[in-house]
Amino acid sequence: MSRPKSHKRDRERARDERNAAKAARRLERRDNTEPASEAVSSTVQSEVLAALAELHRRFSDGEIEFDDFDAAKRELTERLDVH
């Protein structure tokens, strides 16, 4: 008998990975149009987005509770440089 819950987790993980990749592509496009002085910032932004993707994966896998997830997400999103 199949395990629908694991399939759901796999779909959610794949969705999170696609979203992280999409965000990284967006950042890369933005970086290509901005001056080179922003290069360090874009590296930090990529690291924050990767950390967010990992955080979402851990939460969807049930590794962390919602309160911990929410606090960590809030901390990471505050580090993002949104124009």
N, C-alpha and C positions, 0 to 999 in steps of 0.2 A: 504494500500500500504506500502511495506517495505521501510526502510530508509537505502539505501546502504552506506551512509556516516557513519552512526553509526556502521554498521557492519565492515566497514574498520577500524574505531577507535578501535573496540573491538579486531579485528585481530592484529592491531599494538600494542595494550596494551598487549595482550597475548604474542606476539613475544618479546616485551621488557622484560616482566617478565621472559620468558624462557631464554633470553640472560643473564639477571641478575643472575638467578639461576645457569646457566652454569658457569658464571664467579666466583660465590661464590664457586661452587664445585671445580673449578680449583684452587682457592686460598686455599681451605681446603686441597686438595691433596698436594699442594706445601708446606703448613704449616706442614703437617705430615712428610715431608722428611727433613725439616730444623731444626736447633737447637732451643731449647725452648726460647732463648734470643730474637727471632724474634716474639714472641707471641703478644706483644703490637702492633707491626707494622701491623700484620695481622688483628687485630681488626680495626685499622684505615683504612686499605685497604678495609675491608668489608663495613665499614661505607661510604667510598667514592664511592664504587660500588653501594651501595643502594641509595645514593644521586644521582648518575648518572642515575639510573633506574627511580627514581622519576622525575628527570629533563626531561628525554625523554618522560615520561608519560604526564607531564604537557604541554610539547610542542606539542605532538601529539593531545592532547585534545583542543589545541588552547588557553590555559590559559596564555601563555607567547609568546612574539614575538621572531622572529629568532635572532635578535641582542642580546637580553637578554639571550636566550638559548645558543648561541655560546660563549658569554663571560663567563657564568657560567660553561659551559662544559670545556672550556679551563682551567679555574681555578681549577676545580676538577681533570682533567687529569694530571695537573702538580703535584698534590699531590700524584698520584699513584707511587708506587715503582716498575718500570718495569726493569727486569733483562735482 
